[in-house]
Amino acid sequence: MPNTKSAKKDLKISERNRARNQSVKSRLKTLRTKAHAAITADAGASEDAVKAALKAFDSAATKGVIHKNQAARRKSRLMKRLNAAQSAG
């Protein structure tokens, strides 16, 4: 429990940031899942879903929600899966 006025403010800010970060991370998981589903369903029409996921990864990294290397790794894995599906199909 915070004792000082500034500690109370810091707690309030960290709770607000935590809620925002959780929301962004949840959205990232949803977009990644949709992209994976689109890739397995139809490799040709999955580019829009993948583009949305890549943009969201970049945005989250820019805002500091996830680390830039984590964003790069996830983007790389997603593109690798997309390219494999397109070359196979």
PyMOL commands that set and color helices and strands:
alter all, ss='L'
color gray80, all
select helices_A, chain A and resi 5-41+47-63+68-88
alter helices_A, ss='H'
color red, helices_A
deselect
rebuild
show_as cartoon
